[in-house]
Amino acid sequence: MIQRRWRAAGGRRGEAAAGFQARVLAQRDRVEGGGDREACVNLSNDGADAVGCRLGLWAQVSTLHSLQTISPVLSCPPSSSRSKTVDLRNGSTVTEFILVGFEQSSSSTRALLFALFLALYSLAMAMNGLIIFITWTDPRLNSPMYFFLGHLSFLDVCFITTTIPQMLIHLVVKNHIVSFVSCLTQMYLVFCVGVAECILLAFMAYDRYVAICHPLSYAQIMSRQVCVKLVSTAWLFGLINGIFLEYMSFRNPFCRDNHIENFFCEAPIVIALSCGDTRFSLRMIFVDAILVLLSPMVLIVISYARILASILGRASSSGRGKTFSTCASHLTVVLLLYTSAMFSYMNPRSTHGPDKDKPFSLLYTIITPMCNPIIYSFRNKEMLGAMVRALGRISLAQDESV
């Protein structure tokens, strides 16, 4: 009896397996004919043990002692493995950038540019370094103006050191590759120091306004504590604003061309290389540039306009000429810095190009830091006297050491 039941059950299982095998073969024909998705649904409803449709694998069905394999890859709903592939493909695949810079120039042109930029860099470093040394060591230069000048020179040293040495190296070597982290770090330092300098120049213009238009209250208004707070505000604003601009520049993944058409990692150019919608990042940088560039420049122009109005009403003709000369030189440097930076960060990208970006980038990365000591310091008699005394002390110390 038991054997009969076993044989009957085995027969039923054999018939079911044979029927299932027939259905599998029919489904295979439908799959090969293009009915992929319907095949997946029907097979899954039948509850086959080894149907791998939902996992996006090869569908394998075993019946009895034989194996039927469906050869085509079934087109199933997106699985986790396919999602990972899409995420990887759309992710950040750029691990390094190539700074084009002056790569397309001839070797003789690059040699000439190397000599020129090396001379300008050395001159700017020497002049700003001398001003830092004098303003921080000479007790006679203890007024707020020289306190600000010392910090301005320090910012200029940091700014040109962030960009120019790398450009000089790339003018000599053929390898212009920079890592993703190096580009990110350089851009943050440029943002931080540049924003701090823009804010500090506005504070310096206000200092001159108070000194000329309110001389009796100058010592009280511009006390040592106020000066320290103003400089700290400039640095703090630069640090925080640099983080914001850094996030706006690198918020999108990079999976396009990694060639930067400049000699350093400039934000608008880097943003243009990112994937996705870049308009939001460019708009945020534009709004930030209005706050960081346009607002301080307006304050500077207003301060110098009031200085001129005050001087014209009470000074002699010779005093007027000297004031005009001083204010004009200061405004020239300020406008040079702000206009070049505004062109880079406030202009639409359609108006940009390698031939236009590089000259303006050179203006605010090397020309302005070199001109600041000449305009603000070397035309000052007290500063020149302090330099003579400092050089005298240095030569005397060298003679004593010999």
Secondary structure as the mmCIF struct_conf table of DSSP 4:
data_model
#
loop_
_struct_conf.conf_type_id
_struct_conf.id
_struct_conf.beg_label_comp_id
_struct_conf.beg_label_asym_id
_struct_conf.beg_label_seq_id
_struct_conf.end_label_comp_id
_struct_conf.end_label_asym_id
_struct_conf.end_label_seq_id
HELX_RH_AL_P HELX_RH_AL_P1 ILE A 2 GLU A 32
TURN_TY1_P TURN_TY1_P1 GLY A 33 GLY A 34
HELX_RH_AL_P HELX_RH_AL_P2 ASP A 36 ASP A 46
TURN_TY1_P TURN_TY1_P2 GLY A 47 GLY A 47
TURN_TY1_P TURN_TY1_P3 ASP A 49 ALA A 50
TURN_TY1_P TURN_TY1_P4 CYS A 53 GLY A 56
BEND BEND1 LEU A 57 LEU A 57
STRN STRN1 GLN A 60 THR A 63
TURN_TY1_P TURN_TY1_P5 LEU A 64 HIS A 65
STRN STRN2 SER A 66 THR A 69
BEND BEND2 PRO A 72 PRO A 72
HELX_LH_PP_P HELX_LH_PP_P1 VAL A 73 LEU A 74
BEND BEND3 PRO A 77 PRO A 77
HELX_RH_AL_P HELX_RH_AL_P3 SER A 80 ASN A 90
BEND BEND4 GLY A 91 GLY A 91
STRN STRN3 GLU A 96 LEU A 99
TURN_TY1_P TURN_TY1_P6 GLY A 101 GLN A 104
BEND BEND5 SER A 105 SER A 105
HELX_RH_AL_P HELX_RH_AL_P4 SER A 107 THR A 137
TURN_TY1_P TURN_TY1_P7 PRO A 139 ARG A 140
BEND BEND6 SER A 143 SER A 143
HELX_RH_AL_P HELX_RH_AL_P5 PRO A 144 VAL A 172
BEND BEND7 LYS A 174 LYS A 174
STRN STRN4 ILE A 177 SER A 179
HELX_RH_AL_P HELX_RH_AL_P6 PHE A 180 CYS A 213
HELX_RH_3T_P HELX_RH_3T_P1 PRO A 215 SER A 217
HELX_RH_AL_P HELX_RH_AL_P7 TYR A 218 ILE A 221
TURN_TY1_P TURN_TY1_P8 MET A 222 MET A 222
HELX_RH_AL_P HELX_RH_AL_P8 ARG A 224 PHE A 250
BEND BEND8 ARG A 251 ASN A 252
BEND BEND9 ARG A 256 ARG A 256
STRN STRN5 HIS A 259 ILE A 260
BEND BEND10 GLU A 261 PHE A 264
HELX_RH_AL_P HELX_RH_AL_P9 ALA A 267 ALA A 272
TURN_TY1_P TURN_TY1_P9 LEU A 273 LEU A 273
BEND BEND11 SER A 274 GLY A 276
HELX_RH_AL_P HELX_RH_AL_P10 ARG A 279 ALA A 289
HELX_RH_PI_P HELX_RH_PI_P1 ILE A 290 LEU A 294
HELX_RH_AL_P HELX_RH_AL_P11 SER A 295 ARG A 314
HELX_RH_AL_P HELX_RH_AL_P12 SER A 317 MET A 346
BEND BEND12 ASN A 347 ASN A 347
HELX_RH_3T_P HELX_RH_3T_P2 ARG A 349 THR A 351
HELX_RH_AL_P HELX_RH_AL_P13 PRO A 354 LEU A 362
HELX_RH_PI_P HELX_RH_PI_P2 LEU A 363 ILE A 367
HELX_RH_AL_P HELX_RH_AL_P14 THR A 368 TYR A 376
TURN_TY1_P TURN_TY1_P10 SER A 377 ARG A 379
HELX_RH_AL_P HELX_RH_AL_P15 LYS A 381 SER A 401
#
